[in-house]
Each structure stands twice: as structure tokens, then as C-alpha cells.
Amino acid sequence: MALIDLSDIHKVYDMGAEKVHALNGVDLKVERGEYLAIMGSSGSGKSTLMNLVGCLDTPSSGSYVLNGVAVQELDDQQLAGIRNKEIGFVFQTFNLLPRTDALHNVELPLIYAGMSRGERRERARRALERVGLGNRMHHQPNELSGGQRQRVAVARALVNDPSILLADEPTGNLDSATSQEIMDLFDELHQAGNTVVLVTHETDIAAHAWRQVVLRDGKVVADNPTERALAAAAVPVG
């Protein structure tokens, strides 16, 4: 069974007298352990698709099954629960609390999950060590570089051991050298078995993924392995 299974997904927004069809019959399956990039220009529907995959929104019609759960049948409270359990979000703007150190920022999802203080601390420490920030746990965001802040955000996304790491333009606010650093980190996480879904309009960032889905006018117009995946498949093993 696919980890993400979207079938004939439509999303319609009422904008006064006008109806905007953001998604027009999207079918998409993502297997556990895949590294997928969703691409498309502004207005293609990629942000709407990301919100649906991330359970931040529900489809107008169609079915979405995430890790065996029919998402379109859930109420708001159940959606919040599945978001916290199944999905780790990484945003372009980091979304860190400014007056709180890295360790507390990473702990946040575990507070919502009702975990004890001792266990929260330990898991947050391990997540920060995993992204190479074991020596920056007690620094606040303004004491960290852009790349370090995004690493804190990645650690926070990982701390609940989610099924999916969902990254929205994760290098949008970073210079090219730091962007490469963050993409190397995503490579490591994918190699460790994490399922990574990357939403981006940058072709060089999307090239890090192993599969690329392109949206146009709310439809999937391409779904192909990347050059990286093809090159790996062509290399004989042993």
C-alpha cells in the first residue's frame, strides 16, 4: 500500500461570484522511502497540493489515503492529530519562536503530543545532533546563521519520527552554498529511510530528488524519475 495515495483530487475555492479550480483531478501515489519533488509555476496548484498532502486542507472531492487513513473523512481535530503524528513540515521562513532556544523550538511538536518533559528533551537533543547542531542547542534563532536555523526547523520536523518530511521551498531564503548544505542534509535523511516530499519551483533544487512531478493548471502533466535516479539505476551493483 502506498504511503500517500491521492485519487481524482479536486480542490475548488469560492472567490465571491467566481470559482477557482486549483486542482483538477490529481492522481498521485508516493511509496514509503521515496524522494519526490513537486514542481510548477505560480498558480499551477503545487501549494494547494502541498496543503492537502500535509493535511492543512481537505479536498473538495476525490480520496486521499495517508498511511492507511482516509484523510477526507477526518474532522479538524483528527486532521491536527494526523499532522502531528505523520508529517514533519519544513518551511521557507523557518517558523522558529524567536525568544526560545533551539532545543525548546524542536520540543514543540512533542508538547502538543503530550510527551513527558524528560522524554521530550532527550528526543529533541537527538534530533539536533542528527542535523549537526549538538553544540548549538541553547542558542536562540538570532544567534544562528540562516542555514543553522533551517537545520533547527528540520530537527523539529523530524522529532516526532513522522512518516513524511514535507518541505516547502526549504532553500528559498538561503544563499547557494547554504542551500547546498541543506539539500545534502535532505539526501542524508532520505538515505536513512525518510520519505521526503519537496515543493519547489527551482530546477536545481528539484534535481536532488529521485522523482519529479510537474503540475500545470491543477493537473499532473509529468511524473518521471530524475537524472539522478536514472544514473543510479544504470550503475551496476557489485
Protein Blocks (a to p, Z undefined) as FASTA:
>chain_A
ZZbdcehiacdddehjbccdfbghiacdddehiacddeddehilpmmmmmmmnopaccfb
dcddeehiafklpcfklmmmmmmmmpccddfklopafkbcfklmmmmmmmmnopafklmm
mmmmmmmmmnopammmmpcfklpcfklmmmmmmmmmmmnopabdcdehkllmpcfklmmm
mmmmmmmmmmnopacddddfbfklmmmpmbdcddeehiafbdcddfklmmmmmpcgZZ
